[in-house]
C-alpha cells in the first residue's frame, strides 16, 4: 500500500538503492538507539525489506521505513522536511547504465524542496552525500556547480555537500578488503 511518512526531524534519508545501501542502513541504525532511516527507491521494496530483515534486529527493522516512488519527481519529497534530516545520501544504482541522470535529478528535486522550506534560526545546512557510480561523471561533477550548491536569500548554504565516487567510499574499502 501507499504510505506517506511525514518525518520532521531526526532521521536519515537515503535516496536510491545500490550495494552500498545495506551496510549504510545497518551502520546508521546501529549507531543510535532512536535513529530512523527512510529509504526512497524505485525498486522492489518487498525484496529489499526481506534482505534487510536478515541483517537487522527487530527494533532496527521497525526504525527502517520505505517509500517506493520515482526519485526525480517533486511529489516524492513533498511530505518530508528535508532540513530535519540528520543527513541525506543520494546513491547511484549499481550496474544499471544511465542511472547517474536519476542521481542528478533527485538532487535537483531535493534542492528545490529545501529552498521552499521555511527556515528557523537553528537550521544548519543539510549534510548531503551525493554519489556517482561512473568515475568519469564523478570527476566532471566535482568541477561543476550543482543544484545543491545553492544558497538561501541570506547567503547561507542550503547543503553541506560532499560529492564522491563509491570506489573512494568507506563501503568500497570494506567490500574490497574483505576475506
N, C-alpha and C positions, 0 to 999 in steps of 0.2 A: 504494500500500500504506500501511498504518498504521505510522507511525514515531513513537517516543516519545523525545523529546530530554530527557535528564536533565542539564540545564545547572545548574551550581552557582554559577558566578561569571563576572564579566567579560563580560557580554552585555547587549544592549539588547532589551527586549521591546516589541513593537508588537501591540496587541490591536485588531482591526478594520482595515478597508481602505477608504480613500477617496482622493480625488485628492491629498491631502497625503502619503500613504504612500510613493509612489515617490520624490519628492525627499528625503523624510526618510531613507529607507533609503540612498539614494545618499550623502547627507551623512554619515550615521553610519559607513558602510563606508569612505568615502574619508578620514575624519579620522584613523584609526589603522590601522596595518597588521594588527594582530591582533584588531580589533573583530569581534564576531559579532552577528548580528541574528536574532531569532526572531520571525516574523510568525504570529500566530494569527488565522485568519479562517474564516468560514463560506462564503466564496466559492470559485470555481473556481481552485484552486491552480495547475493546469497553465497556465491562461491568464495568471495573474499572473506566473508564472515566465518565460513566453515574453516578456512585456512587459519584465520586469526584465533579462533577458539581453541585450536590445538596448542597455541603458544601462550595464551593469556590465562590468568586466573579468572574465576567468575566475577570477582569485583572489578578487575581490569576490563573484562568484556563489557560489563554494564556501563563503563565510562567511555566506551567507543561507540560513536554514532556514525551513521552513513547517510549520504544523500546521493541518489543516482540521478544525475542531471547533466545537461550539456554544459561543459566547463566554460564556454565562451558566451553564454547568454547572461545579460544583466539580471534577469529574474532569478537566476540561480542564487545570487548573493543578496537578494532584496530583504530577506528576513534576518540577516546577520548584522551584528555591529562589529565590523572588521577591526575598528580601533580597540575593541575589548579583547582581542585575541592576544595571547602571550607571544605567539609567533605564527607566521604564515609560511608554509612550504609549498612551492609550486614545482611539481615533479613532471618530468617527461615520461612517456610510456616506452619501456624498453622494447627494442626490436620491431617497432612499428614506424615505417617511414612517414615523414611529413608531420609527425606529432608536435614538433617544436613550434609550428604555427599555432597550435592549441595553447601551448605554454605562453606565447606572447599575447594571444587574445584573452586568455584568462587573466594575465597580469594587467591588461588594459581595463578589463571589467572591474577588477579589484581596486585599481587606482581611481576609477571613476566613482565607485561606491564610497571609498574612504573620503574622497573630496566632497561628497554630498552629505557626509555625516556631520552632525553638529559637534562642535569641539567643547571640551571642558578645560579648565586651567591645568588639570593634572594630566591631560593627554600627552603622551610621548609619541614619537614616530613609531609606527608598527614595524617590528623586526620581521623582515621578509627574506626568504631564501628562494632564489629563482634558479632552477637547474635546467641546463641544456644538455641533451644527450650527445649531440653531434659536436665534436671538438672544433670543427670549422665555424659553426654557427656560434659556439661559445666565445671564441676569440673575437669574432665580429661584434657580438653583443656587448662584450666588455668595453669596447671602444666607442659605443654609441649611447646616446641618451635614451633611456627607456621611459615608458609612461609612468612607472613607479618612481621616477626621479623628480616628480612634481613637488611643488611647494604650495602651502596654503596661502591665503590672502595676506598673512603677516610675514611671509617669507620663511616659515618653519617647514622643515622637511616632513612629508607625509609618511615616508617609509625610511627605515634604516635598512638599506638593501644590500644583500650580498648575492652576487651572481657567480655560479660555479658550474663546473662540469663534473659529472659523477665520478670520473676517473681521478679527480682530485679530492673527492669527499672521503669522510671517515668511513662510510659504509663500504666504498670500494676497497679501501685499505684492509678492512676486516675481511671482506669477501676474498680478496686475492691472497691474503696471508694465512688463510685457514689451512688446517691439515687435511 
